[in-house]
Amino acid sequence: MLETYKKDRDRAEIWRRGDEMASALFGPGSFEEATLYNEQVVDLDGLKGRLLSISYVPAEGEPGSDEMLRDAEEIFDDHQSGGRVSIEYDTMVYYGQL
C-alpha cells in the first residue's frame, strides 16, 4: 500500500543509504550496526494515525488520502485480531566513536 501512495521515493528509501551515511559520519569501517525488532499494536484509529504520520504519504485532505485510508481499513479488516493489528519493524542502528 505504501508503494502505491508514497509521494517521494528518495525520502521513502533513505534506509537504503544507511551504510553510506554512517561511513560519512563515523568514517569508513569505523562503526558498528545492529538490527532491533519492534512491534506496535494498534486499533483502526491507531493504524490510520500511524499511516498519516508518515511524511512521504498524502496528508489527510490531500489528493489520494481518502483512497489510502480506505485501503488501510480493508487491510485492517483482513488482518485484525480482537480489533487490533500488529505493525512489525526492524530498526537499523549505526553507532561508533565520532
C-alpha positions in Angstrom: 0.0 0.0 0.0 2.8 2.4 0.8 4.3 1.7 -2.6 1.0 2.9 -4.2 0.6 6.1 -2.2 4.2 7.3 -1.4 4.9 10.8 -2.8 8.7 11.0 -2.7 10.8 7.8 -3.4 14.1 9.3 -2.2 12.7 10.1 1.2 10.9 6.8 1.4 14.0 4.8 0.8 16.7 6.7 2.7 17.3 3.4 4.7 19.0 2.0 1.6 21.8 4.5 2.1 22.4 3.6 5.8 26.0 2.3 5.4 26.9 5.2 3.1 25.6 7.8 5.7 27.2 6.0 8.6 30.5 6.0 6.8 30.2 9.7 6.1 29.5 10.4 9.8 31.9 7.9 11.5 34.4 7.2 8.8 34.6 4.1 6.6 34.8 0.9 8.6 34.7 2.7 12.0 31.2 2.0 13.1 29.0 -0.9 14.2 25.4 -1.7 13.3 22.6 -3.6 15.0 19.1 -4.5 14.0 16.4 -4.1 16.6 13.0 -5.6 16.4 9.9 -3.6 17.5 6.2 -4.1 17.3 3.4 -1.6 17.6 -0.1 -3.0 18.3 -2.9 -0.6 17.2 -6.6 -0.4 16.6 -8.1 1.0 13.4 -7.8 4.6 14.5 -4.2 4.0 15.6 -3.4 2.4 12.2 -4.8 5.4 10.4 -2.9 7.8 12.7 0.3 5.9 12.2 -0.2 6.0 8.5 -1.0 9.7 8.4 2.2 10.4 10.4 4.4 9.2 7.6 6.0 12.1 5.8 6.0 10.6 2.3 2.3 9.7 2.0 -0.6 12.1 1.4 -1.7 14.0 4.5 -5.3 14.0 5.4 -7.2 16.0 2.8 -4.5 15.8 0.2 -5.3 14.0 -3.1 -5.1 10.3 -2.6 -5.5 10.3 1.2 -9.2 9.2 1.2 -8.3 6.2 -1.0 -5.3 5.4 1.1 -7.3 5.4 4.3 -10.0 3.1 2.7 -7.2 0.7 1.6 -5.9 0.8 5.2 -9.4 -0.1 6.5 -9.5 -3.1 4.1 -6.1 -4.3 5.2 -7.1 -3.8 8.9 -10.3 -5.8 8.4 -8.3 -8.6 6.7 -5.6 -8.9 9.3 -7.1 -7.7 12.6 -7.5 -9.9 15.6 -9.6 -8.7 18.5 -9.8 -5.3 16.9 -6.1 -4.8 16.7 -3.2 -5.3 14.2 0.5 -5.6 14.8 2.9 -3.4 12.9 6.4 -5.0 12.9 9.6 -3.0 12.5 13.2 -3.8 12.1 15.3 -0.7 13.0 18.9 -0.4 11.8 21.1 1.3 14.3 24.6 2.6 13.5 27.0 3.5 16.3 30.6 4.4 16.7 33.1 6.9 18.0 32.9 10.4 16.5 
